[in-house]
């Protein structure tokens, strides 16, 4: 689409206006929809290129391009106060995180929580620090309250280190209970299996199988 004589004269008058500002201004004045590349190409073809030597500052005696003028962006492109972005997700929306867990939007503007943790907390209250909520049968899509268990991060790390997470669902239930029983017995007998507390803090590599007493640990 060719430029009219009026548009050409206007572009020459605004030769020193940066393209980023010139394009929306041009479209506003002439009720047009030219692209930035179209404006830039026209200016290059007609030698209407900004003087790069002045590094953006005004020359002595130069009149600012917007002196005495008041322009607004095209209404369709304005983001009005209270407007909702097109990518806004309503409360209750779900998405899958990188670990395969369902994430649930629980508050605005963008607060998300793992769905199974939210379900557990809604029924039992806040989860204490140092604890996690796990799926008893290992199925991340089974959100039955009876399938959700709160355990310490040490127990969970030990469960994974022992390779129990790779067991079939029907065996994971038993493995969860065994891990919890081992941990509770260690507190009663005063014997700590190194991997419990060590795994909670580091969660990397298999710790020593040697058992030490609380007295020795101190």
C-alpha positions as CSV (number, residue, x, y, z in Angstrom):
1,X,0.0,0.0,0.0
2,X,1.5,3.3,-1.1
3,X,1.8,6.3,1.2
4,X,-0.3,9.4,0.3
5,X,1.3,12.8,-0.3
6,X,0.0,13.9,3.1
7,X,1.5,10.9,4.9
8,X,4.8,11.4,3.1
9,X,4.9,15.1,4.1
10,X,4.1,14.1,7.7
11,X,6.9,11.5,7.8
12,X,9.4,14.0,6.5
13,X,8.3,16.5,9.2
14,X,8.9,13.8,11.8
15,X,12.2,12.6,10.4
16,X,13.9,12.6,13.8
17,X,11.2,10.6,15.6
18,X,12.4,7.1,16.6
19,X,10.5,4.4,14.6
20,X,9.2,2.7,17.8
21,X,7.4,5.9,18.7
22,X,6.6,7.0,15.1
23,X,4.7,3.9,14.1
24,X,1.9,4.0,16.7
25,X,1.7,7.8,16.3
26,X,1.4,7.6,12.5
27,X,-1.4,5.0,12.8
28,X,-3.2,7.1,15.3
29,X,-3.0,10.3,13.2
30,X,-4.0,8.6,9.9
31,X,-6.2,5.9,11.3
32,X,-4.0,3.4,9.6
33,X,-2.4,0.0,10.6
34,X,1.1,0.3,9.2
35,X,3.8,-2.0,10.6
36,X,7.1,-0.7,12.1
37,X,9.0,-2.4,9.3
38,X,6.9,-0.6,6.7
39,X,7.6,2.8,8.2
40,X,11.3,2.0,8.5
41,X,11.6,0.8,4.9
42,X,9.9,3.9,3.6
43,X,12.2,6.2,5.5
44,X,15.3,4.4,4.2
45,X,14.1,4.5,0.6
46,X,13.5,8.3,0.9
47,X,16.6,9.1,3.0
48,X,14.5,10.0,6.0
49,X,17.0,8.4,8.4
50,X,17.7,9.8,11.9
51,X,21.1,11.4,12.4
52,X,23.0,8.8,14.4
53,X,25.7,11.3,15.3
54,X,23.6,13.1,17.9
55,X,23.1,9.9,20.0
56,X,19.5,10.7,20.6
57,X,19.9,14.2,22.1
58,X,18.2,17.3,20.7
59,X,20.2,19.6,18.5
60,X,20.4,23.2,19.4
61,X,17.2,24.9,18.2
62,X,15.5,21.7,17.3
63,X,11.8,21.6,18.2
64,X,10.7,18.3,19.9
65,X,8.4,16.2,17.7
66,X,5.7,16.1,20.3
67,X,5.7,19.8,21.4
68,X,2.2,20.9,22.1
69,X,0.7,17.6,21.1
70,X,-1.1,14.9,23.1
71,X,-1.4,11.5,21.7
72,X,-2.7,8.2,23.0
73,X,-2.1,4.7,21.8
74,X,-4.8,3.1,19.7
75,X,-7.7,2.1,22.1
76,X,-7.6,-1.5,21.1
77,X,-4.0,-1.8,22.2
78,X,-4.4,-0.1,25.6
79,X,-4.4,-2.1,28.8
80,X,-7.2,-0.6,30.8
81,X,-7.2,-0.6,34.6
82,X,-9.0,-3.7,35.9
83,X,-8.6,-5.6,32.6
84,X,-7.9,-9.3,32.8
85,X,-4.9,-10.6,30.7
86,X,-5.8,-13.1,28.0
87,X,-3.6,-15.7,29.6
88,X,-5.2,-15.3,33.0
89,X,-6.1,-18.6,34.7
90,X,-9.1,-18.6,37.1
91,X,-9.0,-20.1,40.6
92,X,-9.3,-23.8,40.6
93,X,-7.3,-24.1,37.3
94,X,-5.0,-27.1,37.1
95,X,-1.7,-27.7,35.3
96,X,1.1,-30.3,35.5
97,X,4.5,-29.4,36.8
98,X,7.9,-30.8,35.6
99,X,7.7,-33.6,38.2
100,X,4.3,-34.8,37.0
101,X,2.3,-33.4,39.9
102,X,-1.1,-31.6,39.4
103,X,-0.8,-28.0,40.4
104,X,-3.9,-26.1,41.6
105,X,-4.4,-22.4,41.5
106,X,-5.5,-21.4,45.0
107,X,-5.2,-17.6,45.0
108,X,-4.8,-14.5,42.9
109,X,-2.9,-13.2,41.2
110,X,-0.8,-16.3,40.5
111,X,-0.4,-18.6,43.6
112,X,-0.3,-22.3,42.8
113,X,0.0,-25.4,45.1
114,X,0.3,-29.1,44.5
115,X,-3.3,-30.4,44.5
116,X,-2.7,-33.3,46.8
117,X,-1.1,-31.0,49.4
118,X,-4.0,-28.6,49.2
119,X,-6.5,-31.4,49.7
120,X,-4.6,-32.7,52.7
121,X,-4.3,-29.3,54.3
122,X,-8.0,-28.5,53.7
123,X,-8.8,-31.6,55.8
124,X,-6.0,-31.6,58.4
125,X,-4.6,-28.1,58.5
126,X,-1.1,-26.8,57.7
127,X,1.7,-29.2,57.0
128,X,4.5,-28.7,59.6
129,X,7.9,-27.7,58.3
130,X,10.1,-30.6,57.4
131,X,7.2,-32.8,56.3
132,X,5.7,-33.7,52.9
133,X,2.5,-35.2,51.7
134,X,2.9,-38.4,49.6
135,X,0.6,-40.7,47.7
136,X,0.5,-44.0,49.6
137,X,0.0,-46.1,46.5
138,X,2.4,-44.0,44.4
139,X,-0.3,-42.9,42.0
140,X,-0.1,-39.2,41.5
141,X,-3.7,-39.1,40.2
142,X,-5.3,-40.8,43.2
143,X,-6.5,-37.8,45.3
144,X,-8.5,-39.8,47.8
145,X,-7.8,-38.5,51.3
146,X,-7.1,-42.0,52.5
147,X,-4.3,-42.2,49.9
148,X,-2.5,-39.1,51.2
149,X,0.0,-39.5,54.0
150,X,2.1,-36.9,55.9
151,X,5.7,-38.1,56.5
152,X,8.9,-36.4,57.4
153,X,11.3,-35.4,54.6
154,X,13.8,-37.9,56.1
155,X,11.3,-40.8,55.7
156,X,10.5,-39.8,52.2
157,X,14.2,-39.5,51.2
158,X,14.9,-42.9,52.7
159,X,11.9,-44.4,50.9
160,X,13.4,-43.1,47.6
161,X,17.0,-44.1,48.4
162,X,15.9,-47.6,49.1
163,X,14.3,-47.7,45.7
164,X,10.8,-48.3,47.0
165,X,9.3,-45.7,44.6
166,X,9.9,-48.1,41.7
167,X,7.8,-50.8,43.3
168,X,4.3,-51.6,42.0
169,X,1.4,-49.6,43.7
170,X,0.3,-52.5,45.8
171,X,3.8,-53.0,47.3
172,X,4.4,-49.2,47.8
173,X,1.7,-49.1,50.5
174,X,3.6,-51.8,52.4
175,X,6.9,-50.1,51.8
176,X,5.6,-46.7,53.1
177,X,4.4,-48.4,56.3
178,X,7.7,-50.2,56.7
179,X,9.7,-47.1,56.2
180,X,7.6,-45.3,58.8
181,X,7.9,-48.2,61.3
182,X,11.7,-48.3,60.9
183,X,11.9,-44.6,61.6
184,X,9.6,-44.7,64.6
185,X,11.5,-47.7,66.1
186,X,14.8,-45.9,65.6
187,X,13.5,-43.0,67.8
188,X,12.2,-45.4,70.5
189,X,15.4,-47.6,70.7
190,X,17.7,-44.6,70.5
191,X,19.3,-46.0,67.3
192,X,19.5,-43.8,64.3
193,X,20.0,-45.2,60.8
194,X,22.4,-42.8,59.2
195,X,20.4,-42.4,56.1
196,X,17.3,-40.9,57.9
197,X,18.6,-37.5,59.0
198,X,21.5,-37.5,56.5
199,X,19.2,-38.1,53.6
200,X,16.8,-35.4,54.7
201,X,19.5,-32.8,54.6
202,X,21.4,-33.9,51.5
203,X,19.2,-36.4,49.7
204,X,22.1,-37.5,47.5
205,X,23.9,-40.9,47.4
206,X,23.4,-43.8,49.7
207,X,24.6,-43.1,53.2
208,X,26.4,-45.5,55.4
209,X,24.6,-48.5,56.7
210,X,26.5,-48.4,60.0
211,X,24.2,-47.6,62.9
212,X,25.2,-45.3,65.7
213,X,23.5,-44.5,69.0
214,X,22.4,-41.0,70.0
215,X,25.1,-40.9,72.6
216,X,27.8,-41.7,70.1
217,X,26.3,-39.2,67.6
218,X,26.6,-36.4,70.2
